[in-house]
């Protein structure tokens, strides 16, 4: 059922493999997801096609996320921030360290290496505008996959900003020269 241009009420969601979920649906306060809650099971279907099934009203606790490419992650998710849930290795202080996955409320995710709570090392960032594989380094604006000269982003690379936007282009001594910007939803921005 649709109401005011959004899915709301009783209906059936059918996946590309012909499986489906039939129930009462509501759009949550985060416009990036469609959620259904029955008893102690929650299903979140992101606009990008990924689906989380768990036992809480957030991506926290025991749960399974199936990505649109058919791969999945299952385990005990923890909430890093109100917008980020994490599954993976941690240090003795329970801070992400080693290999892990973070899911953002926008539907974006990062799978790869962490260093004391920060994305750092080899990994893949699945932005809503596309997939970026690389070696990621934390910088002031976010995380950078590209060349560093004297600890500053220089040359061609990709920046995932702290707000979730993606910028790809050329930097010189940490300053953007020429490039393209996509917002957190994957929409290319003018300019």
Residue pairs with C-beta under 8 A, 6 or more apart in sequence:
1 7
1 8
1 9
1 10
1 11
1 25
2 8
3 9
6 27
7 25
7 27
7 34
8 25
8 26
8 27
9 24
9 25
10 23
10 24
10 25
11 22
11 23
11 24
11 25
12 20
12 21
12 22
13 20
13 21
13 22
13 25
13 34
13 45
14 20
15 51
16 49
21 36
21 43
23 36
23 38
24 36
25 34
25 35
25 36
26 34
26 35
26 36
27 33
27 34
27 35
28 34
28 35
28 44
30 105
32 46
32 47
32 105
32 106
32 107
32 185
33 44
33 45
33 46
33 47
33 105
33 107
34 44
34 45
34 46
35 42
35 43
35 44
35 45
36 42
36 43
37 43
37 57
40 55
41 53
41 54
41 55
42 52
42 53
42 54
42 55
42 56
42 57
43 51
43 52
43 53
44 51
44 52
44 59
45 51
46 52
46 107
47 107
47 128
47 185
48 68
48 107
48 128
48 186
49 67
49 68
50 65
50 66
50 67
50 68
50 103
50 107
50 109
51 65
51 66
52 59
52 63
52 64
52 65
52 103
53 63
53 64
53 65
53 66
54 60
54 61
54 62
54 63
54 64
54 77
55 61
55 62
55 63
56 63
58 79
58 85
59 65
59 77
59 79
59 85
59 103
60 77
60 78
60 79
60 85
61 76
61 77
62 75
62 76
62 77
63 74
63 75
63 77
64 72
64 73
64 74
65 72
65 73
65 74
65 103
66 72
67 109
67 126
73 87
73 101
75 87
76 87
77 85
77 86
77 87
77 103
78 85
78 86
78 87
78 94
79 85
79 86
80 86
80 96
80 102
80 117
82 105
83 104
83 105
83 106
84 102
84 103
84 104
84 105
85 102
85 103
86 96
86 100
86 101
86 102
86 103
87 100
87 101
88 96
88 98
88 99
88 100
88 101
88 114
89 96
89 97
89 98
89 99
89 100
89 114
90 96
90 97
90 98
90 100
91 97
91 98
91 116
95 116
95 117
96 102
96 114
96 116
96 117
97 114
97 115
97 116
97 117
98 113
98 114
99 112
99 113
99 114
100 111
100 112
100 114
101 109
101 110
101 111
102 109
102 110
102 119
103 109
104 164
104 184
106 128
106 164
106 184
106 185
107 128
108 125
108 126
108 127
108 128
108 164
108 184
109 125
109 126
110 119
110 123
110 124
110 125
110 126
110 136
110 160
111 123
111 124
111 126
112 119
112 121
112 122
112 123
112 124
112 125
112 136
113 119
113 120
113 121
113 122
113 123
113 136
114 120
114 121
115 121
118 138
118 143
119 136
119 138
119 143
120 136
120 137
120 138
120 143
121 135
121 136
122 134
122 135
122 136
123 133
123 134
123 135
123 136
124 131
124 132
124 133
124 134
125 131
125 132
125 134
125 136
125 143
125 145
125 158
125 160
125 166
127 160
127 164
127 166
127 182
127 186
128 182
128 184
128 185
128 186
129 166
129 182
129 186
129 187
129 188
130 186
132 145
132 158
132 160
132 166
134 145
134 146
134 157
134 158
135 145
136 143
136 144
136 145
136 160
137 143
137 144
137 145
137 148
138 144
139 152
139 153
139 159
139 174
140 174
141 159
141 161
141 162
142 159
142 160
142 161
142 162
143 159
143 160
144 153
144 157
144 158
144 159
144 171
145 157
145 158
146 153
146 154
146 155
146 156
146 157
146 158
146 171
147 153
147 154
147 155
147 156
147 157
148 154
149 155
149 173
150 173
152 171
152 173
152 174
153 159
153 171
153 174
154 171
154 172
154 173
154 174
155 170
155 171
156 169
156 170
157 168
157 169
157 171
158 166
158 167
158 168
159 166
159 167
159 168
159 171
160 166
161 167
163 184
164 183
164 184
165 181
165 182
165 183
165 184
165 189
166 181
166 182
167 176
167 179
167 180
167 181
167 182
168 179
168 180
169 176
169 177
169 178
169 179
169 180
170 176
170 177
170 178
170 179
171 177
180 188
181 188
181 189
181 191
182 188
182 189
183 189
